[in-house]
Each structure stands twice: as structure tokens, then as C-alpha cells.
């Protein structure tokens, strides 16, 4: 089965505008780089958590396996930090023990940083209860 559909008019107009003036990309690249640096430092400062520097995209994958099951931690962060993220398990064997966190979902940097800081506090609290 093959389904073809037309791109909506608004998306076509936005694409034309982006091709005519791509200066917004520089600002986006600066925001993205600052956020990935921030997330890298933040997650690696939490006892029991580690993360590789994100190389592309706007996702980060902290390893939380020392703190417990990633599915439980995902739910814990919703309850404790009021932040939703994805469990790494659905992304394959390499995702087990990891969380998938989107750091590019808000244009406002402070909203992103506030959410990451709430995650840090919640994970530190969990680690403290585990004696980590």
C-alpha cells in the first residue's frame, strides 16, 4: 500500500521562507549547542547517572540504570519533577536503563533549563534515598 498526500499550504510557505532567509539556523544551532552542553554537564553531575555528549539531534540519553528501572524512573519524574520523558526500552536493547529526553521542544531556553533542573533534583533525591 502506498499513500501519497500533499504537504499543507502553510508548511509549503514556511519552507519557502526558510530557503529565502536561513539566518534563523545560526541562532538555533547556538541554542542547541548550549542545551546539549548544559544537559551533558547536568546529568554527569548527578550521582548514579551518566550521559554521553549528544552528537546530533535534540535528544539526550542519560543512563539511570544505577538508580533503578528506567520505566519506574520515567514515571517517578512525571510525579516528582513534573517532567515527561520517554523510557529508553522501546528504542531497543541499547535503550534499557536510559531515558530519552527531548531538549529541543521549547524555544525559550529557560523553560528547558528549568525542566532539566527539576529532573536533576528529583534524581538526586532518588539517589539519596538509595544511598548513592
C-alpha positions in Angstrom: 0.0 0.0 0.0 1.3 3.4 -0.9 -0.3 6.6 0.4 0.6 9.9 -1.1 -0.6 13.3 0.2 0.1 16.9 -0.4 2.0 19.0 2.1 -0.3 21.6 3.6 -0.1 25.1 2.3 1.2 26.7 5.5 4.2 24.2 5.6 5.0 25.0 2.0 5.0 28.7 2.6 7.2 28.2 5.7 9.7 26.1 3.7 9.9 28.8 1.0 10.6 31.5 3.7 13.3 29.3 5.3 15.0 28.9 1.9 14.8 32.6 1.3 16.3 33.6 4.7 18.1 30.8 6.7 19.6 33.2 9.2 17.4 31.7 11.9 19.6 28.5 11.7 22.6 30.2 13.3 20.5 31.1 16.4 19.0 27.6 16.5 22.5 26.0 16.3 23.7 28.2 19.2 20.7 27.3 21.3 21.1 23.6 20.5 24.8 23.5 21.3 24.3 25.4 24.6 21.5 23.0 25.7 23.4 19.8 24.8 26.4 21.2 26.8 24.1 22.1 29.7 22.4 18.7 29.7 25.8 16.8 29.5 27.2 18.7 32.5 24.0 18.5 34.5 23.4 14.7 34.1 27.0 13.8 34.7 26.9 15.8 37.9 24.2 13.6 39.4 25.5 10.6 41.4 24.4 7.4 39.8 23.7 9.0 36.4 25.9 9.3 33.3 25.4 10.5 29.8 27.5 10.8 26.6 27.6 14.1 24.9 24.7 14.2 22.3 26.3 14.4 18.9 23.3 15.3 16.8 19.6 15.9 17.1 17.9 17.4 20.1 17.7 14.3 22.2 19.8 13.2 25.2 20.0 9.7 26.7 21.0 9.7 30.3 21.9 6.3 31.8 19.8 6.0 35.0 20.3 2.2 35.5 22.1 2.6 38.8 19.0 4.4 40.2 16.6 1.7 39.1 14.4 0.5 36.3 14.1 3.1 33.5 10.3 2.6 33.3 9.9 3.3 37.0 12.2 6.3 36.8 10.3 7.7 33.9 7.1 7.6 36.0 8.9 8.9 39.0 10.0 12.0 37.0 6.4 12.7 35.9 5.3 12.5 39.6 8.2 14.2 41.3 9.7 16.6 38.8 6.5 17.2 36.7 8.5 16.5 33.6 7.6 13.8 31.0 10.3 11.9 29.1 10.5 8.6 27.4 11.7 5.3 28.7 14.6 4.0 26.6 13.3 0.4 26.4 11.1 0.9 23.3 14.2 2.1 21.4 15.9 -1.3 21.5 18.2 -3.2 23.8 20.7 -0.3 24.0 17.9 1.9 25.4 17.4 -0.2 28.5 18.4 1.7 31.6 18.2 5.0 29.8 15.8 7.9 29.4 15.1 9.7 26.2 14.8 13.4 26.9 14.0 16.0 24.3 16.0 19.2 24.9 14.7 21.0 21.8 11.0 21.1 22.5 10.8 24.8 23.7 12.2 27.9 22.0 12.6 29.5 25.4 15.9 28.3 26.9 14.9 28.9 30.5 11.9 26.6 30.2 14.2 23.8 29.1 16.8 24.5 31.8 14.1 24.7 34.5 12.8 21.2 33.4 16.3 19.8 33.4 17.0 21.2 36.9 13.8 19.7 38.2 14.9 16.3 36.8 18.3 16.7 38.5 16.7 17.5 41.9 14.3 14.5 41.6 17.1 12.1 40.5 19.4 13.3 43.3 16.5 12.8 45.8 16.0 9.2 44.5 19.8 8.6 44.7 19.9 9.9 48.2 17.2 7.5 49.3 19.2 4.7 47.7 22.4 5.8 49.5 24.1 6.8 46.2 
